[in-house]
């Protein structure tokens, strides 16, 4: 679908270029690769996996931030939490939020195998409850990096709570903001697209943050608090 605008794509990406980019970035660890392979072979909804190019990008961001406290909203089989834990020193901590053990049971095994399970605190309950508990415990403005990749209708709530928890200069990364291209399709009006479309417009107008929507994977918006 074509949308009129001022800007044009400079490079037409394909799988060969994507793999070239991944090959010329920091490589995934053997455990990360094993987790990806396991998920693709054993989990029906493996499309929910964090992409390899996202992993190297998040590692870079976390290390630029010298992050020690991160939150992963939407764990699935654990790749994004594993990536954050591996990117930080031994003092680093990840609060991993999910509502089910169906997939996180696999995550626990890979975290232990990677030797980072002591860094990850898995909370099986609604993410909004976990985030509010962190706020109630006095942890506002103390987190360095937060990744939102869960139920799309909950994104607005997660965004607002994350803004309270992230420190000034920290980064919130919001995944799937292009909805596989459906975001610009006026005929696409399922609840996930509608929710993300509303959030994208909200963030665009949000004077509390500096923001950038990047066409990486299925689209990632990065925001940082101004005050």
QUIZI-V782775 format. One record per helix or strand of 2 or more residues. SS is the DSSP state (H for helix, E for strand). FROM is the first residue (numbers start at 0). TO is the last residue. Records with the same first field share a line. If there is no record, write none. Layout:
BEGIN
SS = FROM-TO, FROM-TO
END
This chain:
BEGIN
H = 14-22, 29-41, 45-47, 51-63, 78-86, 100-113, 116-118, 126-135, 151-164, 178-183, 190-204
E = 68-72, 92-97, 119-123, 142-147, 165-174, 208-213, 219-224
END
